[in-house]
């Protein structure tokens, strides 16, 4: 079950549809374990963080393969961090029957290292003749939790 604060009935239905697609391919214990960690997390997770939490139950290559499959299936989206790492967040409110986009910013805290989706969707203004299909924006700074503890 989704434990994120912004989870909803729609997200549960979409997540179930994505899990059904996994079953068509072949649902493995590795996929289930990775999906459950992403469901339980309130922030995006890096490959390294997933590997640590899986306590060596799933090898490195399998984690990469599963994450890439989840991206292709529209179950998660990839965030390129300014620290050179890739982070993965569970998609919420996406339409899985069409190629979806994540036109929102992400925030990486320089203190605690968390990466999270900022929910305000943005539309960049491009020069005439340019057409945007998607973008990946990252803001780094100090999150609300870290600034209130100072």
C-alpha angles and dihedrals in degrees: 000000000000113000098184117121092236095047116129143176089268091055091051091052093047091047090052090050089052091048088051089055088052089054091054090056098037123286111226131189088244092057092047093049093049093045092050092052091051091047092051096047121092090200137044115275130217124224088252093053091049091049091051092049093047088057094221093305090123124040124237097252093050091052090053092047093049093046092050090049091050089051091050091048091050094242095119136014128221124235120197107217125212086237091067094255127118118229127197127212130185111252114243126196094000125147104237095192092069133042102274130206135208106217097173135099125255125213126216118194113222091206107047098016097231119151119204140170117252105218100219109103114218134197113209118222108234131190117269112284096029121111121196120217097174142328140203115217126183129190119191126198138096120323126227093257093053096044093051092053093056 
